[in-house]
Amino acid sequence: MNELEKKSFYSFVILYLVSSFIFVLLSGYWYYSAQKTALESTTYYKLNHIADKLSGLIINAQMKGKTLNLPNEEAVEYKLIPSNQRGTYKSGYFVKDGYKVLVSDAPQEHLNIKYVVVKTDAYFKKLSKLQKHVLLVMGISFLLIVIISVILAKLFMKPVHQRMEKIESFIQDVSHELNTPITALKMSASRGIKKAVYDKKILTNISISTKQLESIYKSLTFLNFKQKQQEAEDINLKNILIQIIAYYGELTEAKHISIQTELEDVDFHIVPSRAELLFSNLLSNAIKYSMPETTITIKLNKNFCSIEDEGVGIEQKKLDEIFKLYQRESDIAGGFGVGLSIVKQICDEYGIKIIVDSKLEKGTKFSLFLKDKSDKFQKVLE
């Protein structure tokens, strides 16, 4: 991971752990408080019940003249306080010397017993166990949360990491793509200055390099910058194609590639710059992946447009991925994987269906099916 990814990873983990820790802490406190309250009530009612039972036995023994027999109470100690015993006693429920103590005056001085004192330390033992239990559960829960947070962070960062790799690769490819025409421009300009005379070849190289830079600029602008909203209009696609073919004329001539056309006048409602970018990317791709001394065929009628080359072709398994951003169909030629993504975006925007047919070492054909007035795709048989 690079520094940005590490920062995002640790920020996510820390935020997740802090929020989870607060949640676990509050949940543990709430559970502990509820259990402590319940234990307090249980202890009080148990001591009160024992005090009432003992008082009942005392009163019953006096009323019936029987011998007082007191039972043993598990985990509870009790004491009978006679009326004449010195000391300060007061009815109530309190804590003393690590015991929960309940003093009851229920005997009402029968058998000369004024108070029954009942006490137990079970409450504090159970409370201690409860504290340990809650802390253990909180600790285990937080440990699980730490593990989950790391797993979630890695899952969260995986697409980010993949995206970052693609962006880094994209930047490298753009740098390489820009370096080629810039180097050509510098060399051609330097040669032109030295010759100090008109040289058609030098000017052609400068023109080709300039158009390559312009093509890269238009693609990056389409992808990354907010453009002023343009109005779609009815334009003649034939004129756009003729303009694009002429634009790349010097490049096709330099590679000795011929272009054959069968073009009809076709009006289509689209932003002109979008149409230019659509055909420009398709034609530049065809030129880029064509071998010298080959032919590119372009056809256009009212429902159909195709651009077919005799280039390197595309593997069948890659056909479903070629329209993804930063995805390059071949490493043979340059490029940075945005051209066909732009083509697909424009086609989706204007309801154009695009189909790709390709065979390795044979060539590739991009077919565009335009919508007619009934909003159905029409395929022209060739």
N, C-alpha and C positions, 0 to 999 in steps of 0.2 A: 504494500500500500504506500502511496505517496503521502506527503505531509497533509494535504487537504483531506484525503480519505481517512488518515489516522485521526485528524481533528474531529471529523464528522463521527467516526466510530466511537471515540472516547466521549464525545459530547452526548451521543445517544445513550451510551451505557450509563454514564453518570446521571443524566436526567432520569432515565428509567429506574436506576437504583435508588436515587434520592426519593422519587415519588413513591416507589414501592416500599422503601423503608418507612416512610411516614405512614403509609397505609397499614403495613404490618404492625407498626408501633401503636397506632390508634386502635386497630382490631384487637391486638393483644391486651391493651389497657381496658378496652370495653369488656372483653371476655373476662379478664381478671376481676374487674369491678363487679360484674354481674355475679360471678361465682363467689366472690367474697361476701357480697350482700346475702346471697342465698345461704352460705355457710353460717353467717352471723345469725340469720333468722332461725335456721335449723338448730343451732346451738342454744339459742335463747328458749325456743319452744321445748327443746328436750330438757333443759334444766328446770324450766317452769313446770313441765309435766311431772318430773321426779319430785320436785318440792310439793306439788299438790298431792301426789300419791302418798308421800310420807306424812303430810299433814292429815290426810284422810285416815291413815292407819292410826295416827296418834289420837285423833278425835274418836274414832271407832273403839279403840282400846279403853278409853276412859268411859265412854257411854255404856259399854257392855261389861266393864270391869274385868277385862282380859289382860293378859300379859302382852306387853308390846314387843312384837317381833318385826324387826326391820330387815328388809332384803339387801343383798349386795347388788350394787349397780355397776355395770361394766364401764370402765373408763371415766367414772364419776366418783368424786368423794363428797361426803356430806357430813354435816355436824349439827347436832341439836343444841340450841342455846336456851338454858333454863331462865326463868324470869328473874331469879335472884343473882344471876351472874353479872359481875361487874364488866364494864366495857361499853364502848359506843357502837351500837349496831343500828342500822337503818335499812328499811326495805328498799330494794333496788337491784339493778343489774349493772355490773361494772367489771373492770379489769384490775387485778392485783397480783403482783409477784409472778407474772407469767400464767395466770389462770383467769378464766372467765368465771365470775362469781355471781350467784343469784341469792339474795337474802329475802326470804318470804316470811311474813307474819301470819300466814294462814292457820297455824295451830291454835291461835287465839288463846294461849296460855293453858290449853288442856294438858293434863299431866305435868303442869307447871313448866311447859315448854313455850317460850315466847317466839323464837325464830327457828326456822330451818335454813341452814346455809349449805348450798350445793355449789360445787366448783369442778372445773375440768380444764385440763391443758390440751385436750384433743383438738380444740379449735386452732391453736397455734401450730400444732403439728401438721394438721391438714392444710393450714394456710401456707406453711413452708413448702409442703409437697406441691401445692397449687402453683406457687411462685416458680418452683423449679420446672414444673411441667410446662407452664406458659412460656418461660424463657427458652426451654428446649424446643418447643414447637415453633416459636418465633425464629430461633436460630436456624433450625432445619428449613423452615419456610424461606427465610432470607437467602440461605445457601442455594436453594432450588431456584430462587428468583435471579440470583447472580448467574447461575448456569444458563437459565432461560434467556436472560438479558444478553449474554455473550452470543448465544445461538441466534437470537432475533437480530442482534446487531450485524452478525455475519450475513444472515439472510437479507437484511435490509441493505447492506453494503454491496452485496453481490451484483445486483443490476447497476448500482452506481459505479462499481469498479469496472464492470464491462463497458459502461458508457464512457468512463474516463479513458479506458484503453482505446476505444474507438475515436474519441476526440483527439487523444495524443497521436494516434495513427493518422487521423485526418489532418492535423496540423503539420505532421511530417510530410504527408503527401502534397498538401497545399504548398509547403515550402519548396518541395522538389518541383512541382508544376510551375511555380512562379520563377524558380531559378532558371529553368530551360529557356523561356522566351526572354527573360531579362539578360541572360548571358548572350543570347543571339543578338539582341538589340545592341548591347555594348560592343560586341565584336563587329557587327555590321556598321554601326556608327563610326567605330575606330577606323575600319577599312575605307569607309566613304570619305572620312576626313583626310586620310593619307593620300587617296587617289585624287581628291579634289576635282573629280569629274563625275558626270552622271554615269551610274552603273545600275542597270535594270535589276540584276541579280541581287545586289545589296539592298535596293529599295524593296524588292519583293520579300526578302528575308525580314526586313524591318516591318513591312506590312503584315506578314504572317504572325510574327511575334506579338505585334500590337493587338491583333485580333484575338490571339490566344489569351492575352492578358484581359482584354475586354470581356471575353467569354467567361473567364474565371470570376471577374468582378460582378458580372450580371448574376451568375449562379449564387455567389455568396450574398449578394444584396437581396435576392429573392428569399434565401433561407434565413437570414439573420437580421434584417433591418425592416422596420415598419415603413412601408411605402405609402405614398399618398394614394388614396383610393381613386382608381381610374374607372371610368364608365365603359361598360361593354358596348360594342357597336357591331353592326353588320359589316364584315370585311371580306374581301376576296382572298381565299386561302391560296389560290393559284399565284397571286401576286406576292404573297408572303413567301411561298416556297421558291419562286424565281429569285426573290431578293436574297434569301438565305443561301441558295446555290451559288449565286454570284459572289456573296460574301466569302464563301469558302473556296472560291475558284482558284486562288493562288495556291492554297494548300493541296487541293486535289491535283493541280497541275504539277506541283513539286513532287508528289508521290506517284505521279503518272496513273492516276485513277480517273476513269471516265464515268460520267453520270448520264444515264438514260432516263428520259422523263416521258410520261403519258399524263398530261395535266389537263383537267377541265376547269372551267370557271365554277367555283363553289363559294356561295355566300354563307358565312357562319357568324353567329352572334357571340363575340368574345372580345376581351380586352386585347388590343393589338400587340402589346408587349408580351402578353402571355402566349399568344400564337407564335410570335417570333422565338421566344424561349423554348417552346415545345418542339418546334421543328429544328431549331438550332442544336439542341441537345441530341436529338435523334440522328441528325446528319453528321454532327461532329463525332459521335460515337461510331457511326458507320465508317467514317474516314479513318478514325484512330485505329480501329481493329481490322482494317482491310490491308491486304498485302499490295505492294506495287503491281501495276499492270493488271488490275482487276476492275470490275464494273459495279457501280451502285445504281440500283433501279428504283425510281420514285414514281408512284402512280397516285392519281387523285381523281375521284369523281364525286358526285353529290353526297354519297353515303360512306365513302371508303377512301382511306389513304394508307399507303404502305411505303416503307423504306427498307429495301433489301440489299444486303451487301454480300460479298464473297470472301468474307474474312475468316477469322480463327474459330468462330462459333462459340457457343456456351454449353457447358455440360448440363444434361437434363436435370440432375439433382440440384443445380443452382438456379434454375429458372424461377422457382418460387421465392427466391431471396433477392433477386437483382434490383427490385424496386425499393429495398430497404435503404435507409439513409446510411451513408458511409460504406455501403456494400459494393465491392468491385467484382465484376463478373470475370475478370481475367487480370493476371499480373504481367501479361505480355507487353501491354502498352501502359502509358501513364494514366493519370486520373486520380480523383480522390473520392469517388463513390457518391456523388450528389446529383449527377445529371439525370439518371433514370428515376431517382426519387422525386425530382422536380417534375419530370414528365408525368409520373403517376399522380402527383398532387394536382396538376393542371387538368389532367384527364378526369379525375374525380370531381373537380370543381365544376366542369362543364359537361358532365354526363357523357364522356367519351369512353367507350369500351376499348381496351388495349389488349392485344394478344401477341405473344412472342412465339415464333417457331425458329428453332435453331438446331444445327448439327455441327459437331466438331469438325474442323478443317473444311467445312462446306460453306458456312455463312449463317447469317441471322436475318430474320425478317420481322419487323415490327408493323403490326396492322392496327390501324385506328378505325373504329366503326362509329360514325357520327349518328346522332339521333335525327330522325326525320320529324315532320310536323305532328305525326300521331304518337311521338315519343317512344317509338320502337326501333331497335337496332336492325339495320338492313345490311345483309352481307351480299356483296356482289360476287358472283361466280366468275372466276377468271378462266 
